[in-house]
Every structure is written in structure tokens, then in C-alpha cells.
């Protein structure tokens, strides 16, 4: 039984976040899966706040490339543009 470092959760190893070590074996962390997801979302939000212009530029580039390389996506975009007044 493990105890989470961030909340009072106690449980078996399969309810905790894990990582792969150098040999490829799954190793549990001392943080439950729920806290791990919450902390990861918080880190991602902080990154977006600090690097907002970089993130937006990358999003624009991905959409531009998808628009020019994926004919189905391009057709949907053109249909949506025709529907809007």
C-alpha cells in the first residue's frame, strides 16, 4: 500500500502514476493518478501562459499544414466558410 504525497489517498500500486525505467519496467511514483493528472494540467497551463505567442504560432502552423495537405479537412473548412454569413 502506498500513500500519495499530495492527498490522503492510500491504495495499491496500480492506482498510482508510473513511469518506465531504463530497462522498460513500469515503476510507480508516490503520487496518485488523479493528482498526477491535475499537476500535469497545471504545468501545461503555466507553460501556455509563459509561451503564449510560441504556442499560438505552432497552432497556426499545424492548421496551415493540415489545410494544405488534407483534402477532407480543406473541404470542411470551405463548407464552413460558405455557411457563415
N, C-alpha and C positions, 0 to 999 in steps of 0.2 A: 504494500500500500504506500502510495506517495501522497504528499501534501503540497498543494500549489503555493508558490511564493507570493502570489498576488491576491488570492481569495481563500476562503476556508474550505475549499473543495478537497476531499480525500477520496481516493479511489485507486483502482488497478492501473497498471502502466498503459493500457490501451486507451484510457480516457485523457492521456496527456499528449502534448505535442511531441514530435520526434524529428530526428534528423538522421542522415546516413553518414556513418563514419568513413574513414579512408578505405576500409575493407568492404564497404557496401552494406554493413549491418545496421539495422534501424536501432537508434539509441534514444531513449525517452529523455525529455527535458524535465525540469522541475516546475513547469508552467502548464496548466491545463489547456486543452484545445480552445476553449471559449476565450480565456484570457489572451492566448496567443493570437487568435484572430482579431480581437479588439485592439491589441497593441500594434499588430501589423497594419490595421486600418489607420490608426493614429499616426504611425510613422509615414504612411503613404500620404496622408493629408498634410503633414508638416513638409514633406518633400515638395508637394504641389504648391504650397504657399511660398516656399523659398525660391522655386524654379518655375514659376508660373509661365513666363514667356517661353522658356525652353520646352515645357510640356505642351503648350498650345501649338508651337511651331511643329513639333513632332506629330501632333494630331492632324494638323493641316497637311503635312507631307504624306502621312498614311492615307488620308482620304483622297488626296490628289492622285497618288499612285493607284489606289483601288479604282477610282473613277476611270482612269485611262487604261487599266489592264483588265478590268472585269466588265464584260459587256452587259451582264444581267444587272449589276449594280448601277451602271450608267443609265440603262433603260428605266430603272425605278426612279432615279434622280430626275430624269427628263419628264417622266409622268407626273411626279410630284410637283415639278415646276409648272407644268401646264395646268394642274388643278388649282394652284394658288392664284388669286386674282392679281 
